[in-house]
């Protein structure tokens, strides 16, 4: 996202929208983005709208960008819509664009991986053939190394490696399913750092 020095509520040289309207529109847009993420099951921890991808909380980063676009595209303002409604419309387009770009990038990564595996086979470099299980084991070893100092996460990771159902892991560890989900979040945070 651009314009890191943006401060909502300040005129930023644009005098015809009041500071009150700007702040209200910014807050409405932040609330909308948060609602949108929850309703579309988009996580702030991973994926296209994660803090890592956007450089900060999605609601604020997208609201900032929507504000900037409002004034860049001033000619397309609608007289009969409020400033907040128009910012939310910009936020919807921004979210759509971010998700599309992220998915395209991920598709390219998958295609590249598939091509690499095919090339290895064609060149005879893969006599034992890399399988999904070998790749899964490799990821497991990397994750295990990352959480080696946390016995709770190690037990969770071992159970996850055996079978990835919440019910199975909960019964294996003797904890509630909600605790398994918390361990999952903790593991993802640990792996992303």
VMD Tcl script that draws the C-alpha trace (Angstrom):
set ca {
  {0.00 0.00 0.00}
  {1.19 3.47 -0.76}
  {1.16 6.76 1.13}
  {2.45 5.60 4.54}
  {2.49 9.21 5.83}
  {-1.27 9.63 5.47}
  {-3.08 10.81 8.61}
  {-6.88 10.46 8.47}
  {-8.78 13.56 9.48}
  {-6.14 16.04 8.30}
  {-7.07 17.97 5.21}
  {-3.95 16.88 3.31}
  {-4.51 19.95 1.14}
  {-8.10 18.99 0.28}
  {-10.36 21.59 1.85}
  {-13.81 20.68 0.53}
  {-14.27 17.52 2.64}
  {-14.50 18.28 6.33}
  {-12.25 16.64 8.89}
  {-15.35 15.15 10.55}
  {-16.56 13.63 7.27}
  {-13.08 12.30 6.54}
  {-12.73 10.66 9.95}
  {-16.24 9.20 9.80}
  {-15.62 7.83 6.30}
  {-12.27 6.38 7.37}
  {-13.84 4.64 10.39}
  {-16.77 3.32 8.32}
  {-14.36 1.94 5.74}
  {-12.22 0.26 8.44}
  {-15.35 -1.37 9.89}
  {-16.46 -2.49 6.44}
  {-13.07 -4.08 5.67}
  {-13.09 -5.92 9.02}
  {-16.65 -7.16 8.38}
  {-15.79 -8.15 4.80}
  {-12.77 -10.16 5.94}
  {-14.79 -12.02 8.55}
  {-17.71 -12.72 6.22}
  {-15.38 -13.97 3.45}
  {-13.15 -15.88 5.88}
  {-10.04 -13.85 5.02}
  {-7.43 -14.03 7.76}
  {-5.28 -11.15 9.01}
  {-2.60 -13.76 9.87}
  {-2.00 -15.23 6.40}
  {-3.16 -14.80 2.85}
  {-3.78 -11.76 0.67}
  {-5.03 -9.43 3.42}
  {-2.50 -10.40 6.08}
  {-0.52 -7.78 7.95}
  {2.60 -9.22 6.35}
  {1.28 -8.81 2.80}
  {-0.11 -5.29 3.35}
  {2.46 -3.90 5.76}
  {-0.10 -3.32 8.51}
  {-3.68 -4.06 9.54}
  {-5.83 -4.59 6.45}
  {-8.65 -2.34 7.63}
  {-6.39 0.69 8.02}
  {-4.18 0.04 4.99}
  {-7.15 -0.45 2.67}
  {-9.00 2.56 4.12}
  {-5.89 4.71 3.54}
  {-5.64 3.54 -0.05}
  {-9.38 4.12 -0.60}
  {-9.01 7.68 0.72}
  {-6.08 8.37 -1.60}
  {-7.97 6.95 -4.59}
  {-11.00 9.10 -3.76}
  {-8.95 12.19 -4.45}
  {-6.98 10.72 -7.34}
  {-10.25 9.81 -9.08}
  {-12.09 12.95 -8.05}
  {-13.80 13.31 -11.43}
  {-15.73 10.10 -10.80}
  {-17.30 11.26 -7.53}
  {-21.04 10.69 -7.29}
  {-23.03 13.66 -6.04}
  {-25.83 11.50 -4.61}
  {-23.55 9.21 -2.52}
  {-21.88 10.04 0.75}
  {-18.11 10.30 1.00}
  {-18.09 7.18 3.25}
  {-20.19 5.13 0.79}
  {-17.84 6.03 -2.04}
  {-14.77 5.16 0.05}
  {-16.31 1.76 0.84}
  {-16.88 1.17 -2.89}
  {-13.21 1.97 -3.50}
  {-12.25 -0.41 -0.66}
  {-14.26 -3.22 -2.31}
  {-12.34 -2.72 -5.56}
  {-9.03 -2.58 -3.70}
  {-9.80 -5.84 -1.85}
  {-10.81 -7.52 -5.10}
  {-7.61 -6.36 -6.80}
  {-5.40 -7.46 -3.90}
  {-7.01 -10.92 -3.74}
  {-6.79 -11.37 -7.54}
  {-3.12 -10.33 -7.60}
  {-2.31 -12.61 -4.67}
  {-4.05 -15.58 -6.29}
  {-2.27 -14.97 -9.61}
  {1.05 -14.85 -7.78}
  {0.26 -18.13 -5.98}
  {-0.83 -19.77 -9.25}
  {2.50 -18.81 -10.80}
  {4.35 -20.31 -7.82}
  {2.41 -23.58 -8.17}
  {3.04 -23.69 -11.93}
  {6.74 -23.09 -11.33}
  {6.85 -25.89 -8.75}
  {5.04 -28.27 -11.12}
  {7.43 -27.35 -13.92}
  {10.46 -27.95 -11.66}
  {9.23 -31.41 -10.68}
  {8.47 -32.28 -14.32}
  {11.91 -31.10 -15.40}
  {13.59 -33.18 -12.67}
  {11.74 -36.27 -13.88}
  {12.52 -35.55 -17.54}
  {16.19 -35.10 -16.75}
  {16.35 -38.29 -14.69}
  {17.28 -36.35 -11.55}
  {14.41 -37.75 -9.58}
  {15.07 -41.49 -9.45}
  {13.15 -41.95 -6.21}
  {10.44 -39.50 -7.27}
  {9.53 -36.69 -4.94}
  {6.18 -37.52 -3.45}
  {3.65 -35.48 -1.56}
  {4.58 -37.42 1.56}
  {8.26 -36.55 1.23}
  {7.39 -32.89 0.78}
  {5.05 -33.07 3.78}
  {7.80 -34.70 5.86}
  {10.22 -31.99 4.85}
  {7.74 -29.27 5.93}
  {7.13 -31.16 9.16}
  {10.87 -31.23 9.92}
  {11.19 -27.51 9.24}
  {8.19 -26.70 11.44}
  {9.45 -29.01 14.19}
  {12.77 -27.22 14.19}
  {11.00 -23.83 14.44}
  {9.01 -24.86 17.55}
  {11.58 -27.13 19.23}
  {11.54 -24.97 22.39}
  {7.75 -25.23 22.87}
  {6.63 -28.72 24.09}
  {2.92 -27.91 23.60}
  {3.42 -26.95 19.97}
  {5.67 -29.97 19.40}
  {2.92 -32.32 20.61}
  {0.39 -30.51 18.44}
  {2.70 -30.73 15.43}
  {3.27 -34.47 15.97}
  {-0.49 -35.07 16.15}
  {-1.05 -32.88 13.09}
  {1.59 -34.83 11.18}
  {-0.21 -38.10 11.94}
  {-3.66 -36.86 10.97}
  {-4.97 -33.33 10.46}
  {-8.52 -33.50 11.79}
  {-9.35 -31.21 14.74}
  {-11.27 -34.04 16.41}
  {-8.37 -36.48 16.11}
  {-5.81 -33.97 17.39}
  {-8.07 -32.95 20.28}
  {-8.56 -36.58 21.35}
  {-4.87 -37.39 20.86}
  {-3.79 -34.43 23.04}
  {-6.70 -34.72 25.49}
  {-7.81 -31.12 24.95}
  {-10.87 -29.31 23.57}
  {-11.21 -28.62 19.85}
  {-11.05 -24.86 20.54}
  {-7.64 -25.33 22.18}
  {-6.48 -27.17 19.05}
  {-7.52 -24.18 16.96}
  {-5.59 -21.87 19.31}
  {-2.51 -24.09 18.96}
  {-2.92 -23.92 15.19}
  {-2.95 -20.11 15.32}
  {0.05 -20.08 17.64}
  {1.95 -22.39 15.29}
  {1.14 -20.26 12.23}
  {2.28 -17.12 14.02}
  {5.49 -18.83 15.09}
  {6.17 -20.09 11.55}
  {5.50 -16.67 10.00}
  {8.05 -14.95 12.24}
}
mol new
graphics top color blue
foreach p $ca { graphics top sphere $p radius 0.5 }
foreach p [lrange $ca 0 end-1] q [lrange $ca 1 end] { graphics top cylinder $p $q radius 0.2 }
display resetview
